[in-house]
Amino acid sequence: MWHGRDAIINDFLGGMGPILVPGTLEVELVSTIAEGDRVVAEWTSRAKTVHGGTYDNRCIGIYTVRDGKITSVIEYADTQHVAAALFSDFDTRQPAGAE
């Protein structure tokens, strides 16, 4: 779990740097819905990978905002696509611990 802007930018998102071809990342906001202190955002993320593939994922995030600050985030994405596109040596066919 990451806490604070610096940890999210440097540790979580920064970890993608070696996997994506510099300058190819495109993020497009598709839609948003807000109710009370919660906002739901839908977006696509696309990039070329250093493995020669393409990362193209559609994501949803549910944000809770209090006093002008994001206090919690829940994000949904196609994790099988993440594994296959960004970690080419990862075997997406076998669950962890499967024989």
All heavy atoms as an XYZ file, in Angstrom:
754
protein
N       0.849     -1.168      0.000
C       0.000      0.000      0.000
C       0.897      1.234      0.000
O       1.922      1.273      0.649
C      -0.908     -0.017      1.226
C      -1.837      1.170      1.253
S      -3.031      1.125      2.603
C      -4.111     -0.148      2.018
N       0.498      2.228     -0.742
C       1.264      3.465     -0.847
C       0.499      4.591     -0.163
O      -0.712      4.705     -0.319
C       1.483      3.810     -2.317
C       2.284      2.767     -3.012
C       3.631      2.702     -3.111
C       1.796      1.613     -3.694
N       4.013      1.594     -3.809
C       2.908      0.901     -4.175
C       0.523      1.098     -3.941
C       2.798     -0.281     -4.891
C       0.412     -0.083     -4.651
C       1.542     -0.759     -5.115
N       1.206      5.415      0.585
C       0.593      6.535      1.289
C       1.269      7.819      0.847
O       2.500      7.917      0.870
C       0.746      6.388      2.815
C      -0.010      5.222      3.362
N      -1.350      5.271      3.638
C       0.392      3.971      3.671
C      -1.732      4.100      4.092
N      -0.700      3.281      4.121
N       0.475      8.793      0.447
C       1.008     10.096      0.067
C       1.375     10.183     -1.402
O       1.646      9.199     -2.068
N       1.350     11.433     -1.888
C       1.606     11.709     -3.301
C       2.980     11.214     -3.746
O       3.121     10.579     -4.785
C       1.481     13.211     -3.546
C       1.610     13.602     -4.983
C       1.492     15.127     -5.126
N       1.222     15.544     -6.455
C       2.110     15.583     -7.450
N       3.338     15.188     -7.235
N       1.771     15.987     -8.650
N       4.016     11.496     -2.977
C       5.372     11.113     -3.374
C       5.512      9.600     -3.515
O       6.129      9.109     -4.466
C       6.406     11.647     -2.381
C       6.559     13.155     -2.468
O       6.128     13.744     -3.487
O       7.103     13.745     -1.517
N       4.944      8.853     -2.592
C       5.027      7.397     -2.660
C       4.279      6.863     -3.878
O       4.750      5.939     -4.554
C       4.485      6.764     -1.384
N       3.133      7.445     -4.179
C       2.356      6.997     -5.345
C       3.102      7.317     -6.631
O       3.258      6.454     -7.507
C       0.948      7.630     -5.336
C       0.147      7.053     -4.173
C       0.241      7.383     -6.664
C      -1.134      7.772     -3.876
N       3.608      8.530     -6.766
C       4.323      8.926     -7.982
C       5.638      8.165     -8.126
O       5.936      7.600     -9.178
C       4.598     10.449     -7.988
C       3.292     11.244     -7.972
C       5.469     10.848     -9.168
C       2.456     11.133     -9.209
N       6.449      8.146     -7.084
C       7.791      7.575     -7.190
C       7.824      6.053     -7.096
O       8.530      5.398     -7.866
C       8.703      8.173     -6.116
C       8.869      9.656     -6.287
O       8.840     10.176     -7.392
N       9.022     10.354     -5.176
N       7.089      5.483     -6.154
C       7.183      4.048     -5.922
C       6.220      3.239     -6.799
O       6.622      2.288     -7.459
C       6.933      3.726     -4.453
C       7.935      4.413     -3.534
O       9.051      4.717     -3.989
O       7.588      4.644     -2.359
N       4.949      3.627     -6.797
C       3.951      2.871     -7.556
C       4.086      3.145     -9.058
O       4.399      2.252     -9.837
C       2.549      3.195     -7.064
C       1.453      2.566     -7.880
C       1.315      1.187     -7.917
C       0.573      3.343     -8.596
C       0.308      0.604     -8.668
C      -0.434      2.764     -9.352
C      -0.564      1.396     -9.385
N       3.888      4.384     -9.469
C       3.951      4.711    -10.893
C       5.381      4.661    -11.422
O       5.608      4.250    -12.555
C       3.334      6.094    -11.147
C       1.842      6.203    -10.828
C       1.361      7.629    -11.019
C       1.031      5.240    -11.669
N       6.344      5.053    -10.612
C       7.740      5.047    -11.032
C       8.248      3.658    -11.358
O       9.168      3.488    -12.160
N       7.648      2.650    -10.761
C       8.040      1.281    -11.040
C       7.724      0.842    -12.463
O       8.267     -0.143    -12.954
N       6.864      1.575    -13.145
C       6.505      1.247    -14.522
C       7.543      1.756    -15.515
O       7.602      1.290    -16.640
C       5.136      1.861    -14.864
C       4.030      1.409    -13.930
S       3.793     -0.358    -13.901
C       3.040     -0.585    -15.463
N       8.371      2.706    -15.110
C       9.342      3.335    -15.999
C      10.198      2.373    -16.794
O      10.318      2.515    -18.013
N      10.799      1.363    -16.180
C      11.662      0.446    -16.934
C      10.902     -0.468    -17.896
O      11.508     -1.101    -18.753
C      12.319     -0.395    -15.838
C      12.123      0.355    -14.567
C      10.875      1.153    -14.744
N       9.586     -0.557    -17.776
C       8.793     -1.480    -18.583
C       8.195     -0.808    -19.816
O       7.989     -1.433    -20.839
C       7.674     -2.107    -17.713
C       8.307     -2.867    -16.552
C       6.773     -3.015    -18.527
C       7.341     -3.284    -15.483
N       7.927      0.507    -19.726
C       7.284      1.231    -20.820
C       8.308      2.008    -21.631
O       9.270      2.552    -21.087
C       6.235      2.190    -20.265
C       5.134      1.561    -19.402
C       4.195      2.635    -18.888
C       4.375      0.491    -20.170
N       8.086      2.084    -22.944
C       8.947      2.872    -23.816
C       8.690      4.345    -23.510
O       7.531      4.792    -23.540
C       8.663      2.564    -25.301
C       9.454      3.493    -26.213
C       8.957      1.099    -25.613
N       9.725      5.110    -23.174
C       9.556      6.529    -22.833
C       8.801      7.289    -23.932
O       9.029      7.081    -25.121
C      10.987      7.051    -22.704
C      11.798      5.835    -22.358
C      11.137      4.701    -23.093
N       7.872      8.138    -23.495
C       7.115      8.982    -24.416
C       5.926      8.323    -25.075
O       5.247      8.954    -25.881
N       5.640      7.040    -24.763
C       4.524      6.363    -25.430
C       3.265      6.274    -24.576
O       2.209      5.899    -25.085
C       4.913      4.936    -25.879
O       5.197      4.132    -24.731
C       6.109      4.967    -26.816
N       3.349      6.601    -23.294
C       2.186      6.466    -22.417
C       1.138      7.525    -22.739
O       1.434      8.719    -22.792
C       2.592      6.590    -20.941
C       1.448      6.506    -19.922
C       0.744      5.154    -19.998
C       1.959      6.777    -18.532
N      -0.079      7.062    -22.974
C      -1.226      7.942    -23.201
C      -2.335      7.527    -22.242
O      -2.716      6.363    -22.204
C      -1.742      7.823    -24.628
C      -0.755      8.252    -25.679
C      -1.282      8.033    -27.095
O      -2.464      7.665    -27.260
O      -0.493      8.210    -28.029
N      -2.837      8.474    -21.472
C      -3.946      8.221    -20.563
C      -5.097      9.101    -21.007
O      -4.937     10.312    -21.179
C      -3.564      8.527    -19.092
C      -4.760      8.317    -18.174
C      -2.386      7.670    -18.663
N      -6.260      8.481    -21.224
C      -7.436      9.219    -21.678
C      -8.574      9.016    -20.684
O      -8.983      7.878    -20.417
C      -7.868      8.731    -23.059
C      -9.120      9.412    -23.572
C      -9.591      8.837    -24.903
O      -8.861      8.048    -25.527
O     -10.715      9.167    -25.306
N      -9.074     10.110    -20.128
C     -10.222     10.055    -19.231
C     -11.473      9.811    -20.073
O     -11.758     10.563    -21.010
C     -10.339     11.366    -18.444
C     -11.448     11.426    -17.411
C     -11.231     10.388    -16.318
C     -11.528     12.824    -16.818
N     -12.204      8.750    -19.749
C     -13.390      8.374    -20.508
C     -14.640      8.983    -19.889
O     -15.481      9.548    -20.590
C     -13.518      6.830    -20.581
C     -14.824      6.422    -21.252
C     -12.320      6.236    -21.297
N     -14.763      8.888    -18.541
C     -15.947      9.432    -17.881
C     -15.696      9.593    -16.394
O     -14.785      8.981    -15.832
C     -17.172      8.539    -18.111
O     -17.007      7.302    -17.468
N     -16.537     10.405    -15.767
C     -16.519     10.568    -14.314
C     -17.947     10.677    -13.804
O     -18.837     11.152    -14.505
C     -15.748     11.829    -13.856
O     -16.356     12.976    -14.455
C     -14.289     11.763    -14.235
N     -18.128     10.221    -12.589
C     -19.405     10.354    -11.882
C     -19.061     10.754    -10.455
O     -18.161     10.173     -9.843
C     -20.197      9.026    -11.864
C     -20.505      8.554    -13.282
C     -21.469      9.164    -11.041
C     -21.055      7.136    -13.346
N     -19.770     11.754     -9.926
C     -19.511     12.192     -8.555
C     -20.808     12.200     -7.765
O     -21.862     12.586     -8.272
C     -18.898     13.577     -8.546
N     -20.711     11.746     -6.520
C     -21.845     11.772     -5.610
C     -21.306     11.909     -4.191
O     -20.525     11.072     -3.737
C     -22.668     10.496     -5.749
C     -23.899     10.485     -4.847
C     -24.737      9.238     -5.060
O     -25.105      8.957     -6.208
O     -24.992      8.547     -4.056
N     -21.685     12.964     -3.522
C     -21.197     13.179     -2.163
C     -19.692     13.333     -2.161
O     -19.138     14.121     -2.920
N     -19.013     12.546     -1.326
C     -17.553     12.641     -1.236
C     -16.850     11.589     -2.097
O     -15.659     11.375     -1.969
C     -17.084     12.539      0.216
C     -17.424     11.207      0.868
O     -18.101     10.362      0.231
O     -17.017     10.999      2.023
N     -17.597     10.951     -3.007
C     -16.999      9.903     -3.851
C     -17.063     10.282     -5.325
O     -18.058     10.813     -5.802
C     -17.711      8.586     -3.630
C     -17.562      8.167     -2.164
C     -18.041      6.833     -1.883
N     -16.936      5.909     -2.162
C     -17.085      4.601     -2.139
N     -18.237      4.067     -1.881
N     -16.064      3.817     -2.377
N     -15.983      9.969     -6.016
C     -15.876     10.194     -7.454
C     -15.433      8.892     -8.096
O     -14.511      8.230     -7.611
C     -14.852     11.300     -7.782
C     -14.684     11.458     -9.282
C     -15.255     12.619     -7.143
N     -16.094      8.528     -9.180
C     -15.690      7.369     -9.960
C     -15.153      7.883    -11.295
O     -15.820      8.661    -11.974
C     -16.869      6.400    -10.201
C     -16.451      5.244    -11.099
C     -17.423      5.890     -8.882
N     -13.939      7.471    -11.636
C     -13.321      7.869    -12.896
C     -13.015      6.620    -13.711
O     -12.558      5.611    -13.176
C     -12.039      8.651    -12.639
N     -13.274      6.713    -15.009
C     -12.954      5.639    -15.939
C     -11.950      6.177    -16.943
O     -12.116      7.282    -17.460
C     -14.226      5.179    -16.648
C     -14.021      4.116    -17.683
C     -15.304      3.752    -18.425
O     -16.323      4.456    -18.263
O     -15.259      2.782    -19.180
N     -10.883      5.416    -17.212
C      -9.868      5.887    -18.153
C      -9.240      4.722    -18.901
O      -9.373      3.573    -18.511
C      -8.790      6.692    -17.438
C      -7.941      5.898    -16.495
C      -6.750      5.278    -16.781
C      -8.204      5.609    -15.120
N      -6.261      4.637    -15.672
C      -7.140      4.821    -14.628
C      -9.233      5.936    -14.243
C      -7.073      4.364    -13.327
C      -9.178      5.475    -12.947
C      -8.106      4.710    -12.499
N      -8.563      5.037    -19.993
C      -7.749      4.061    -20.704
C      -6.293      4.472    -20.570
O      -5.973      5.663    -20.508
C      -8.109      3.965    -22.195
O      -7.953      5.244    -22.797
C      -9.534      3.487    -22.404
N      -5.419      3.487    -20.511
C      -3.974      3.713    -20.482
C      -3.375      2.884    -21.613
O      -3.648      1.685    -21.708
C      -3.360      3.253    -19.162
O      -3.898      3.973    -18.091
N      -2.580      3.546    -22.454
C      -1.943      2.859    -23.579
C      -0.473      3.230    -23.635
O      -0.116      4.377    -23.412
C      -2.595      3.269    -24.893
C      -4.027      2.860    -25.027
C      -4.613      3.312    -26.369
N      -6.029      3.059    -26.407
C      -6.966      3.952    -26.092
N      -6.620      5.164    -25.737
N      -8.226      3.640    -26.133
N       0.362      2.236    -23.972
C       1.795      2.485    -24.130
C       2.438      1.311    -24.848
O       1.890      0.209    -24.873
C       2.465      2.689    -22.773
N       3.595      1.565    -25.408
C       4.438      0.503    -25.961
C       5.297     -0.026    -24.824
O       5.730      0.733    -23.959
C       5.327      1.029    -27.090
C       4.559      1.561    -28.270
C       3.882      0.428    -29.003
C       3.133      0.973    -30.216
N       2.176      0.029    -30.729
N       5.574     -1.330    -24.837
C       6.419     -1.910    -23.796
C       7.815     -2.197    -24.354
O       7.988     -2.324    -25.570
C       5.829     -3.222    -23.255
O       5.980     -4.245    -24.234
C       4.365     -3.061    -22.866
N       8.773     -2.292    -23.466
C      10.142     -2.594    -23.879
C      10.262     -4.019    -24.406
O      11.263     -4.366    -25.015
C      11.162     -2.343    -22.734
C      11.187     -0.882    -22.349
C      10.866     -3.226    -21.539
N       9.242     -4.841    -24.206
C       9.225     -6.216    -24.702
C       8.682     -6.287    -26.128
O       8.562     -7.363    -26.688
C       8.375     -7.117    -23.800
C       8.740     -7.051    -22.356
N       9.965     -7.475    -21.883
C       8.051     -6.604    -21.280
C      10.016     -7.287    -20.575
N       8.869     -6.766    -20.183
N       8.298     -5.118    -26.706
C       7.774     -5.077    -28.063
C       6.263     -5.193    -28.147
O       5.695     -5.213    -29.230
N       5.587     -5.261    -27.014
C       4.133     -5.378    -26.998
C       3.454     -4.039    -26.782
O       4.091     -2.983    -26.769
N       2.156     -4.113    -26.617
C       1.345     -2.919    -26.361
C       0.553     -3.123    -25.086
O      -0.072     -4.164    -24.894
C       0.357     -2.668    -27.527
O       1.099     -2.504    -28.726
C      -0.487     -1.430    -27.271
N       0.613     -2.125    -24.225
C      -0.221     -2.093    -23.024
C      -1.434     -1.248    -23.373
O      -1.306     -0.116    -23.842
C       0.546     -1.476    -21.854
C      -0.286     -1.338    -20.611
C      -0.629     -2.447    -19.866
C      -0.733     -0.088    -20.186
C      -1.404     -2.332    -18.716
C      -1.495      0.036    -19.042
C      -1.830     -1.083    -18.314
O      -2.592     -0.954    -17.181
N      -2.628     -1.801    -23.223
C      -3.868     -1.089    -23.557
C      -4.925     -1.574    -22.576
O      -5.512     -2.636    -22.764
C      -4.271     -1.389    -24.994
C      -5.466     -0.578    -25.456
O      -6.038      0.197    -24.657
O      -5.846     -0.714    -26.630
N      -5.153     -0.812    -21.511
C      -6.037     -1.257    -20.438
C      -7.095     -0.202    -20.157
O      -6.834      0.991    -20.275
C      -5.223     -1.527    -19.176
C      -5.826     -2.628    -18.330
O      -6.981     -2.990    -18.466
N      -5.017     -3.171    -17.434
N      -8.256     -0.651    -19.782
C      -9.341      0.238    -19.363
C      -9.497      0.063    -17.862
O      -9.580     -1.073    -17.380
C     -10.623     -0.128    -20.085
C     -11.676      0.941    -19.944
C     -12.700      0.771    -21.044
N     -13.587      1.912    -21.059
C     -14.083      2.440    -22.154
N     -13.767      1.932    -23.314
N     -14.888      3.455    -22.090
N      -9.514      1.173    -17.137
C      -9.496      1.122    -15.670
C     -10.620      1.952    -15.076
O     -11.150      2.861    -15.706
C      -8.166      1.664    -15.145
S      -6.727      0.860    -15.855
N     -10.943      1.635    -13.827
C     -11.910      2.409    -13.042
C     -11.282      2.674    -11.691
O     -10.665      1.785    -11.098
C     -13.224      1.625    -12.844
C     -13.925      1.457    -14.167
C     -14.082      2.249    -11.779
C     -15.330      1.932    -14.264
N     -11.434      3.882    -11.190
C     -10.985      4.232     -9.855
C     -12.115      4.868     -9.075
O     -12.885      5.657     -9.620
N     -12.232      4.484     -7.820
C     -13.225      5.085     -6.925
C     -12.441      5.881     -5.886
O     -11.642      5.321     -5.140
C     -14.094      4.017     -6.235
C     -14.786      3.147     -7.290
C     -15.106      4.679     -5.297
C     -15.457      1.919     -6.714
N     -12.648      7.176     -5.879
C     -11.893      8.083     -5.022
C     -12.811      8.667     -3.957
O     -13.929      9.081     -4.262
C     -11.319      9.246     -5.845
C     -10.429      8.775     -6.955
C     -10.948      8.395     -8.180
C      -9.055      8.690     -6.761
C     -10.124      7.951     -9.195
C      -8.228      8.247     -7.780
C      -8.778      7.881     -8.988
O      -7.950      7.431     -9.998
N     -12.335      8.706     -2.724
C     -13.032      9.406     -1.656
C     -12.261     10.690     -1.395
O     -11.045     10.667     -1.231
C     -13.089      8.554     -0.372
O     -13.745      7.324     -0.681
C     -13.850      9.272      0.736
N     -12.982     11.819     -1.395
C     -12.360     13.134     -1.232
C     -12.934     13.796      0.015
O     -14.148     13.926      0.155
C     -12.621     14.026     -2.466
C     -11.972     15.379     -2.304
C     -12.148     13.338     -3.743
N     -12.032     14.208      0.907
C     -12.449     14.917      2.126
C     -11.545     16.116      2.323
O     -10.324     16.000      2.207
C     -12.361     13.991      3.332
C     -13.384     12.877      3.259
C     -13.653     12.225      4.600
N     -14.659     11.207      4.438
C     -14.402      9.912      4.348
N     -13.182      9.462      4.438
N     -15.384      9.057      4.199
N     -12.141     17.258      2.600
C     -11.387     18.499      2.821
C     -10.442     18.796      1.663
O      -9.308     19.222      1.855
C     -10.611     18.451      4.143
C     -11.538     18.285      5.340
O     -12.629     18.892      5.326
O     -11.170     17.541      6.268
N     -10.893     18.523      0.449
C     -10.104     18.832     -0.739
C      -8.958     17.881     -1.019
O      -8.151     18.129     -1.912
N      -8.875     16.760     -0.279
C      -7.791     15.793     -0.486
C      -8.359     14.407     -0.730
O      -9.376     14.036     -0.146
C      -6.869     15.750      0.734
C      -6.113     17.034      0.944
C      -5.129     16.881      2.067
C      -4.364     18.191      2.224
N      -3.313     18.079      3.213
N      -7.678     13.653     -1.574
C      -8.066     12.269     -1.798
C      -7.636     11.469     -0.577
O      -6.460     11.452     -0.227
C      -7.407     11.710     -3.076
C      -7.887     12.486     -4.296
C      -7.704     10.215     -3.214
C      -7.155     12.143     -5.577
N      -8.601     10.824      0.070
C      -8.291     10.058      1.277
C      -8.259      8.555      1.032
O      -7.717      7.813      1.843
C      -9.301     10.363      2.401
O     -10.622     10.036      1.945
C      -9.234     11.827      2.809
N      -8.854      8.105     -0.066
C      -8.782      6.686     -0.381
C      -9.016      6.478     -1.867
O      -9.713      7.260     -2.511
C      -9.767      5.900      0.463
O     -10.848      5.419     -0.234
N      -8.392      5.422     -2.393
C      -8.538      5.055     -3.797
C      -8.693      3.542     -3.884
O      -7.943      2.798     -3.263
C      -7.301      5.460     -4.637
C      -7.454      4.997     -6.082
C      -7.047      6.948     -4.570
N      -9.673      3.123     -4.661
C      -9.820      1.719     -5.025
C      -9.773      1.697     -6.544
O     -10.536      2.402     -7.196
C     -11.150      1.127     -4.516
C     -11.235      1.235     -3.003
C     -11.303     -0.318     -4.980
C     -12.606      0.916     -2.454
N      -8.868      0.901     -7.099
C      -8.703      0.886     -8.551
C      -8.931     -0.520     -9.087
O      -8.503     -1.498     -8.486
C      -7.296      1.346     -8.928
C      -7.090      1.458    -10.416
C      -5.727      1.994    -10.772
O      -5.263      2.955    -10.144
O      -5.108      1.420    -11.693
N      -9.616     -0.584    -10.228
C      -9.882     -1.846    -10.902
C      -9.288     -1.796    -12.295
O      -9.433     -0.803    -13.002
C     -11.395     -2.103    -10.998
C     -12.054     -2.230     -9.652
C     -12.608     -1.118     -9.024
C     -12.101     -3.449     -9.000
C     -13.204     -1.230     -7.774
C     -12.698     -3.564     -7.746
C     -13.246     -2.448     -7.153
O     -13.827     -2.566     -5.920
N      -8.603     -2.876    -12.676
C      -8.011     -2.993    -14.001
C      -7.956     -4.473    -14.360
O      -8.104     -5.341    -13.502
C      -6.604     -2.390    -14.014
N      -7.704     -4.758    -15.614
C      -7.568     -6.127    -16.078
C      -6.165     -6.610    -15.713
O      -5.198     -6.365    -16.433
C      -7.790     -6.182    -17.583
C      -7.689     -7.572    -18.170
O      -7.203     -8.496    -17.471
O      -8.085     -7.739    -19.336
N      -6.044     -7.281    -14.580
C      -4.726     -7.678    -14.080
C      -4.078     -8.767    -14.945
O      -2.849     -8.843    -15.017
C      -4.798     -8.146    -12.619
O      -5.772     -9.194    -12.511
C      -5.183     -6.994    -11.699
N      -4.871     -9.584    -15.611
C      -4.283    -10.579    -16.507
C      -3.608     -9.871    -17.683
O      -2.521    -10.259    -18.107
C      -5.326    -11.575    -16.993
C      -4.695    -12.713    -17.783
C      -5.672    -13.827    -18.065
O      -6.876    -13.689    -17.895
N      -5.161    -14.957    -18.510
N      -4.244     -8.814    -18.204
C      -3.616     -8.031    -19.279
C      -2.348     -7.344    -18.772
O      -1.336     -7.307    -19.474
C      -4.583     -6.989    -19.847
C      -3.947     -6.078    -20.840
N      -3.540     -6.515    -22.081
C      -3.610     -4.778    -20.760
C      -2.985     -5.504    -22.728
N      -3.015     -4.440    -21.953
N      -2.384     -6.799    -17.566
C      -1.201     -6.164    -16.986
C      -0.047     -7.167    -16.956
O       1.063     -6.877    -17.407
C      -1.484     -5.630    -15.561
C      -0.201     -5.184    -14.885
C      -2.492     -4.491    -15.599
N      -0.310     -8.353    -16.450
C       0.737     -9.371    -16.354
C       1.264     -9.765    -17.734
O       2.476     -9.837    -17.946
C       0.208    -10.592    -15.612
N       0.371    -10.014    -18.675
C       0.789    -10.462    -20.008
C       1.523     -9.371    -20.780
O       2.515     -9.638    -21.451
C      -0.432    -10.942    -20.794
N       1.051     -8.134    -20.678
C       1.638     -7.043    -21.466
C       2.910     -6.478    -20.843
O       3.840     -6.114    -21.560
C       0.608     -5.927    -21.648
N       2.959     -6.407    -19.524
C       4.083     -5.723    -18.877
C       5.131     -6.665    -18.301
O       6.276     -6.262    -18.102
C       3.566     -4.807    -17.770
C       2.587     -3.727    -18.218
C       2.181     -2.869    -17.040
C       3.171     -2.876    -19.327
N       4.749     -7.891    -18.038
C       5.684     -8.840    -17.446
C       5.692    -10.095    -18.315
O       5.129    -11.113    -17.954
C       5.290     -9.138    -16.000
C       5.153     -7.897    -15.174
C       3.903     -7.350    -14.906
C       6.282     -7.244    -14.698
C       3.786     -6.177    -14.162
C       6.164     -6.077    -13.950
C       4.920     -5.546    -13.691
N       6.342    -10.000    -19.469
C       6.266    -11.051    -20.486
C       6.754    -12.409    -19.997
O       6.344    -13.433    -20.526
C       7.041    -10.640    -21.731
O       8.412    -10.452    -21.426
N       7.604    -12.449    -18.990
C       8.086    -13.730    -18.474
C       7.156    -14.317    -17.418
O       7.389    -15.393    -16.903
C       9.499    -13.597    -17.906
C       9.597    -12.568    -16.794
O       8.698    -11.721    -16.666
O      10.594    -12.603    -16.058
N       6.061    -13.610    -17.101
C       5.089    -14.070    -16.117
C       4.104    -15.000    -16.808
O       3.537    -14.675    -17.834
C       4.353    -12.860    -15.517
C       3.336    -13.234    -14.481
C       3.724    -13.559    -13.191
C       1.993    -13.250    -14.790
C       2.787    -13.897    -12.223
C       1.049    -13.596    -13.835
C       1.450    -13.914    -12.550
N       3.879    -16.188    -16.273
C       2.958    -17.153    -16.849
C       1.558    -16.899    -16.333
O       1.224    -17.243    -15.205
C       3.412    -18.578    -16.503
C       2.571    -19.637    -17.212
O       1.578    -19.287    -17.884
O       2.927    -20.815    -17.096
N       0.701    -16.290    -17.179
C      -0.666    -15.938    -16.762
C      -1.596    -17.144    -16.757
O      -2.707    -17.057    -16.276
C      -1.262    -14.857    -17.683
O      -1.303    -15.363    -19.029
C      -0.453    -13.585    -17.623
N      -1.138    -18.296    -17.265
C      -2.003    -19.479    -17.329
C      -2.049    -20.241    -16.017
O      -2.970    -20.974    -15.765
C      -1.550    -20.393    -18.447
C      -1.685    -19.752    -19.820
C      -0.943    -20.539    -20.840
N       0.488    -20.383    -20.512
C       1.455    -21.024    -21.120
N       1.202    -21.876    -22.069
N       2.718    -20.826    -20.773
N      -1.047    -20.089    -15.174
C      -0.956    -20.854    -13.936
C      -1.198    -19.953    -12.726
O      -0.457    -19.000    -12.527
C       0.432    -21.469    -13.794
C       0.694    -22.590    -14.779
C      -0.081    -23.851    -14.411
O      -0.556    -24.011    -13.307
N      -0.204    -24.735    -15.382
N      -2.195    -20.244    -11.919
C      -2.356    -19.506    -10.664
C      -1.153    -19.757     -9.759
O      -0.540    -20.821     -9.839
C      -3.631    -20.071    -10.043
C      -4.280    -20.894    -11.099
C      -3.231    -21.229    -12.119
N      -0.846    -18.821     -8.923
C       0.274    -18.985     -7.980
C       0.078    -20.248     -7.150
O      -1.015    -20.504     -6.638
C       0.377    -17.767     -7.071
N       1.117    -21.069     -7.051
C       1.066    -22.285     -6.259
C       0.466    -23.473     -6.989
O       0.393    -24.563     -6.430
N       0.002    -23.286     -8.243
C      -0.601    -24.402     -8.976
C       0.490    -25.328     -9.498
O       1.563    -24.899     -9.859
C      -1.448    -23.876    -10.138
N       0.202    -26.594     -9.548
C       1.174    -27.587    -10.033
C       0.853    -27.954    -11.449
O      -0.196    -28.069    -11.880
C       1.130    -28.828     -9.145
C       1.334    -28.486     -7.698
C       2.789    -28.629     -7.260
O       3.529    -29.374     -7.876
O       3.151    -27.973     -6.285
